Amino acid sequence: MEFLELYPKIKEYALEHGTPIIMEDSLVYIKKIIEERKIKKILEIGTAIAYSALHFASVSEDVLVDTIERNPEMIMQATKNLEEYDLKKQIKIHPFDALECSLDDFDSEYDLLFIDAAKAQSQRFFERYLPLLKPNALIITDNMNFHNVSVDDENISKNLRNMLKKIQRYHDWLANHPDFTTEFIDLGDGLAITWRK
Ligand SMILES: C[S@@+](CC[C@H](N)C(=O)[O-])C[C@H]1O[C@@H](n2cnc3c(N)ncnc32)[C@H](O)[C@@H]1O
């Protein structure tokens, strides 16, 4: 799929404000999956300013995105962006901490879970939201390579090292899971594509 930047103003805002958003290669890959598998219901953990959610919804008018964000400033900016592009019908922002909110507000038949929030918590998001997915759903996790920073780099902070170790543990947990198959893809910042065996 040829990449068409439908939201250049949002991308510019993200660059100016240092807001982390999905990398172009990963976005192209995920949009292709959404199109080919005719994915209709997406649950995203980590909205930021709704850049990825808007792109996912742009694949088809039938795509619905529920997206969770806990940072009030991000929620405000994301809401503005949805209003500007008139996509409030397709995208719903849930303004909560994804590890604490009630699950009652959500659908229970998602075709795709996209995990793109606090990187040290990806496994907790995976386990918490698994019951809301269809049996043949995909789980996609971003930033599995975390900017290619090595856990052995002596110059990194203790916090970053701990986070990298947690990503590594999540990687190993996925790779050895008895019930799931995961393909690790070196695109963008590293994607894990997971499905039930
Ligand atoms: C990498 S950004 C999301 C980028 C967005 N998916 C995109 O590509 O345009 C991660 C976001 O997750 C949010 N986040 C982190 N932990 C969270 C949690 N426990 N619950 C809800 N949001 C969380 C952060 O506030 C941040 O805005």
The ligand as a Tripos MOL2 file, in Angstrom:
@<TRIPOS>MOLECULE
LIG
   27    29     1     0     0
SMALL
NO_CHARGES

@<TRIPOS>ATOM
      1 C1          3.2410    6.0440   21.8420 C.3       1 LIG1
      2 S1          1.9170    7.0140   22.4020 S.3       1 LIG1
      3 C2          0.5750    6.4740   21.4090 C.3       1 LIG1
      4 C3          0.7400    6.8560   19.9750 C.3       1 LIG1
      5 C4         -0.4660    6.6260   19.0990 C.3       1 LIG1
      6 N1         -0.9220    5.2540   19.1670 N.3       1 LIG1
      7 C5         -0.1030    6.9400   17.6640 C.2       1 LIG1
      8 O1          0.6250    6.1530   17.0520 O.co2     1 LIG1
      9 O2         -0.5330    7.9900   17.1590 O.co2     1 LIG1
     10 C6          1.5510    6.2720   23.9500 C.3       1 LIG1
     11 C7          0.3800    6.9210   24.7160 C.3       1 LIG1
     12 O3         -0.0620    5.9730   25.6980 O.3       1 LIG1
     13 C8         -0.5250    6.6810   26.8180 C.3       1 LIG1
     14 N2         -0.5190    5.7420   27.9530 N.ar      1 LIG1
     15 C9          0.5530    5.1900   28.5800 C.ar      1 LIG1
     16 N3          0.1490    4.3600   29.5430 N.ar      1 LIG1
     17 C10        -1.2040    4.3850   29.5430 C.ar      1 LIG1
     18 C11        -2.2130    3.7460   30.3290 C.ar      1 LIG1
     19 N4         -1.9010    2.9190   31.3160 N.pl3     1 LIG1
     20 N5         -3.5050    3.9940   30.0320 N.ar      1 LIG1
     21 C12        -3.8470    4.8550   29.0400 C.ar      1 LIG1
     22 N6         -2.9450    5.4950   28.2660 N.ar      1 LIG1
     23 C13        -1.6480    5.2660   28.5180 C.ar      1 LIG1
     24 C14         0.4610    7.8370   26.9520 C.3       1 LIG1
     25 O4         -0.1140    8.9020   27.6920 O.3       1 LIG1
     26 C15         0.7450    8.1830   25.4860 C.3       1 LIG1
     27 O5         -0.0780    9.2490   25.0430 O.3       1 LIG1
@<TRIPOS>BOND
     1     1     2 1
     2     2     3 1
     3     2    10 1
     4     3     4 1
     5     4     5 1
     6     5     6 1
     7     5     7 1
     8     7     8 2
     9     7     9 1
    10    10    11 1
    11    11    12 1
    12    11    26 1
    13    12    13 1
    14    13    14 1
    15    13    24 1
    16    14    15 ar
    17    14    23 ar
    18    15    16 ar
    19    16    17 ar
    20    17    18 ar
    21    17    23 ar
    22    18    19 1
    23    18    20 ar
    24    20    21 ar
    25    21    22 ar
    26    22    23 ar
    27    24    25 1
    28    24    26 1
    29    26    27 1
@<TRIPOS>SUBSTRUCTURE
     1 LIG1         1 GROUP 0 **** ****
